[in-house]
C-alpha cells in the first residue's frame, strides 16, 4: 500500500530555506512537488539552489511514504492476527446496552470511625500575621 494519492507533507523546517528563494523559484518548487506526487516526475534545474532544496524535500517525501507504507503493513498484519482466529468472540465485542451494564462485583465498604477523642489541645490559637498588622 502506498501513501494516499491526495496527500503529501510539507515540513515547517523548510520555511527558513524557502525564504531565500524568490516567489518565482518557490512556484517552480511547488510545481515540482505536484509533478512528483501526481505524475511521478522528478525535478531537475540549472539552478543549483533549487536542486539542493528539491533534494532535501524529495528525501523527506520518500521517507514519509516509506514510513506510511510500513505502518499500513503493520496494521494489516495486526488485523489479520485478530480476524484469522477461529474464535473471534473471546473479546466479547461491544455490549448491546452499555448505559445499564450488569456488574457481578459485590464490593461492600464498612468503614466505621471509632475515634472519640476530645480535643485536649493545650496550645493557644495560632495568630496569623498579615501586612495590615504592620501598617
N, C-alpha and C positions, 0 to 999 in steps of 0.2 A: 504494500500500500504506500502510495506517495502522499506528500503533503497536499492538502486540499487545493484544488486548482485556482480558487479565487482568493487566496491569501498569500502574503509574504510579510516578513517582519523587517521594519526599518528600526535601526538602533539609535537611541538618543546620543550615544557617544560619538556618532558621526557628525553631529551638529557643528562642532568646532572645526573639523576638517572642511566641511562643506562651506563654512563661512569664508574661506579663502577663494572660492570659485565665484565667477560672475553668474548672473541669473541664466545666461545662455548656456554656460557649462553645466549648471545644475539641471537645466532642461534636458541637455544631452544625456546626463546620467539617469534622469528619470525615464527617458525613452529607453535607455539601455536596460534598466530594471524591468520594465514592462516587456520588452522584446525577449529578455532572458526567461521570464516566468511564463509568458503567454505563448511564445513561439520556440523557445529553446535556443535562441540565437545568442551567441557570445558577443562580447563587445571588444573592439579594438580601435584605438585612435592614434593620430600622430601626436597628440598632446600627452606627454609622459605623466603629468599630474593626474589627468583623467584616468589613464590606465592604472596608475597606482591606487587611486580611490576605488576604481572598479574592482581591482584585485582584492582589496580589503572587503568590499561589500559581497562579492561573489563567494569568498571564503565563508563568510557568515551565513549566506543563503544556503550553501551546501551543508554546513554544519547543522543548521536548523532543520533542513529536510531530512538529514540522516537521523537526528535525534527524534524527530516526529515519527519517522518510519520504525525506529526501534521501539518507541513507546507503543505504537499500534500493534507491533508484533508481540510484545509482552502482554498487552491487554488481550489479544486474540488467544494466546496460549492459556492465560488465566481463565478466560471464558470457556475454552474447551475443557479445561480441567473440571470446571464446575458442571458443565452440561453433559459431559461424556460419562458421568457416573450413572450407574443403574438406578440407584435410589436417590432421586433429587429432592425427596421430601424430608430428608434428615434435618434440614434447617428450619422447617416449619413454615416458611414463607410469611406473607403478610396476613396478620389476623383479620378476620372479617369485621369485627366490631371492636375497634381499638379505643373507643370512648368509654365503654363499660367493660373493662377487662376483668377476668377472673384471676384471683391470686390465691394460690394454695399455701402461701406463707402465713403462719399463725404466730405473730410476734405480739407478746404481751409485756408491757413495761409496768412494773410495780415499784415505783420509786417512792419511798417514804422518807421524810425528813424527821429524824428523831432528835433534832438539835433543840434543846430547851434552855440554852444558855442565856443568862441575863447579862446585859452589858455592864460589866463592872469596870469600865474604863476609868482609871483614876487620873488620867491626864486631862489637862484643860483643853478647851476647844481651841483649835488652831485658828489663828487670825491671819488673814492674807493681807499682805502689804501691796498697796496699789500706788500708782503715780499720784493720785489725788491726795493721798496721805501726806505727801511732801510739799504740796503747793500751798 
